[in-house]
């Protein structure tokens, strides 16, 4: 009898171990998506680099000679490589960049607000909601984001997370209702199993003052997110960098460009990590965009956006990763919209798209 009980126990342990192994193997095979936004980065800088009307303008640049040394080149092609080398030396070869209106590729918002909360709502829910999302107030989003859709599916339950520099993101994602963990603003990492890096970030963040009361520096958002990737293996991760918009509002073109340059390097770090980690390698797609554009004419409107700023609804989109068709910089006539991002992510994850709530059509990105 004792021998039989031991055999049964061993069999149970073996079954549990096999079940656990198969569960982890299935998770490893699931598609992964990293969705990233750079708040208010203009398509003009992404596709042409430093603006010739701003880079040496002492009204917006303290050290014009230093900024020109770092980012000014004779051609737009050279300038954009200087500003965002990862995008223009690597992403352009392995993915797609949409939104260079000079070449006929257009990406626009469908909402008419042209500022942050409405823009993020459109990106994350697949439709504009100008009737209810008409301010940046900290009100819980009545709409369901793609993050919530994924988190409500058994396939991705507990494998979804969001990190943002702006402290309104817990409301945009509706963390309370959705159950999606959001680390945003000046929040620290929570939990009983914090890594040494997370403990260090929790200690450091209060000691490094941000220029703004509602937005932390992007380095904290980035490293909290990267550490979460290493520890918890999210299969859908949203990262919202915020500095570019706030430096622009401050009228600091120098900091705006330097922040864009730094964020390019941060995205490179995320991609390189995904290519080294067996959990992500071969199964991960990055989608990158922005919540709104900025003005260009009159010149001072580069600092702002909103429905009263001409062309502030013009945005851009970049996609790269495993199995993405490498179109490079799209140079033909096309019209895309931000409401297409959410259904595209759901399609990539193999989740159902609610056509009754999402107005955008998913993009065809993956090789057949």
C-alpha positions, 0 to 999 in steps of 0.5 A, spaced: 500 500 500 505 504 501 509 503 495 502 504 491 501 511 494 508 513 493 507 511 486 501 515 485 504 521 488 510 521 483 505 520 478 501 526 480 508 530 481 509 528 474 503 530 471 503 537 475 510 538 472 508 536 465 502 541 465 506 547 468 511 545 463 506 545 457 503 551 460 509 555 459 511 552 453 504 555 450 505 562 453 512 562 449 509 560 443 503 566 443 505 572 439 507 578 443 506 585 442 510 591 445 506 598 443 509 604 444 507 611 444 512 618 444 507 623 446 507 629 441 513 627 437 512 631 430 512 627 423 516 632 421 522 631 425 521 623 425 522 623 417 526 630 416 530 630 423 532 637 426 527 643 423 531 648 419 527 654 422 528 651 429 535 648 430 538 655 430 532 659 433 535 662 440 528 663 442 527 656 443 534 653 443 539 655 448 546 652 445 545 653 438 552 651 436 551 645 440 545 643 437 547 644 430 553 640 432 549 634 434 543 634 429 544 638 423 546 635 417 545 638 410 540 633 408 533 631 411 536 624 410 542 625 414 538 629 419 533 624 421 539 619 422 543 623 426 536 624 430 533 617 431 539 612 428 535 606 430 529 608 426 533 610 420 539 605 420 535 598 423 527 599 423 527 602 416 530 595 414 526 590 418 519 594 418 515 599 416 514 607 417 508 610 415 506 618 415 511 621 411 506 626 408 512 629 403 512 622 400 504 621 400 504 617 406 498 620 411 497 617 418 491 622 421 487 622 428 480 621 427 478 624 433 478 632 432 480 634 439 488 633 437 490 632 444 493 627 449 487 623 452 483 623 446 489 621 442 491 615 447 483 613 447 483 612 440 490 608 439 488 604 445 480 603 443 480 603 436 475 609 435 474 616 437 470 618 442 469 626 442 463 626 446 465 623 452 473 624 451 474 631 451 479 633 456 485 631 460 482 630 466 483 624 471 476 620 469 476 613 468 475 611 461 468 609 459 471 605 453 474 598 453 482 598 451 485 593 447 489 592 454 483 590 457 480 586 452 487 582 452 487 581 459 480 579 459 482 573 455 484 567 458 490 566 453 493 573 456 490 574 463 495 576 467 500 577 461 498 585 460 501 591 463 502 598 462 507 603 463 507 611 462 510 617 464 504 621 465 500 620 471 493 620 467 494 613 464 491 609 470 485 613 468 486 612 460 487 604 461 481 604 467 486 600 471 480 599 476 475 596 472 480 593 467 485 589 472 491 591 468 497 594 472 499 601 470 505 604 473 505 611 471 506 618 473 511 618 479 508 611 482 514 606 484 514 598 483 510 594 487 510 587 490 514 583 495 519 580 490 522 586 487 528 586 484 534 589 486 533 594 480 526 595 482 528 597 489 534 602 486 529 605 481 524 606 487 529 609 491 532 614 486 525 616 483 524 621 489 531 624 489 531 626 481 526 632 480 522 632 474 521 639 471 513 637 471 508 636 476 504 630 472 510 627 468 516 623 470 522 623 466 522 617 461 528 614 464 524 611 470 518 609 465 523 605 461 527 602 466 521 600 470 518 597 464 524 593 462 525 590 468 518 588 468 519 584 461 525 581 465 521 578 471 514 577 469 514 576 461 508 580 459 505 578 452 502 585 451 506 591 454 504 598 453 510 603 454 508 611 453 514 616 453 512 623 455 518 628 455 517 630 448 511 633 448 512 637 455 519 639 453 515 642 446 510 645 451 516 649 454 518 651 448 525 648 449 527 645 442 533 643 444 531 638 450 525 636 445 530 633 440 535 630 445 529 627 448 527 624 441 534 622 440 534 618 447 528 615 446 530 612 440 536 609 444 531 606 449 527 603 444 533 600 441 534 597 448 527 594 448 528 591 441 535 588 443 533 585 449 527 582 446 532 578 441 536 575 446 530 573 451 528 566 448 521 568 451 520 574 446 525 572 440 521 570 434 515 572 436 514 579 438 512 585 434 513 592 436 508 598 434 510 605 435 506 611 434 504 618 437 497 621 440 497 627 436 502 632 432 504 639 433 503 645 429 508 648 424 505 655 421 505 660 424 512 657 427 511 658 434 505 653 434 510 647 434 510 648 441 502 646 441 497 642 439 489 641 439 483 643 435 485 650 434 492 648 431 493 647 424 495 640 422 496 637 429 492 631 427 497 629 423 501 623 426 505 617 424 506 610 425 512 605 425 511 597 425 517 592 426 518 585 428 518 578 427 514 576 420 512 584 419 513 585 411 519 590 411 516 595 406 521 600 409 519 608 409 512 607 405 513 612 399 506 611 396 499 614 396 496 611 403 491 614 408 492 610 415 488 612 421 490 611 429 484 608 430 487 602 426 492 600 431 488 597 436 484 592 432 491 591 429 494 589 435 488 584 437 489 581 430 496 580 432 495 576 438 489 572 435 484 575 439 477 577 436 476 584 434 469 587 436 467 591 430 461 594 433 466 598 438 472 599 433 471 603 427 479 602 425 480 596 420 487 592 422 493 593 418 496 587 414 503 587 416 505 580 417 507 575 411 502 570 409 
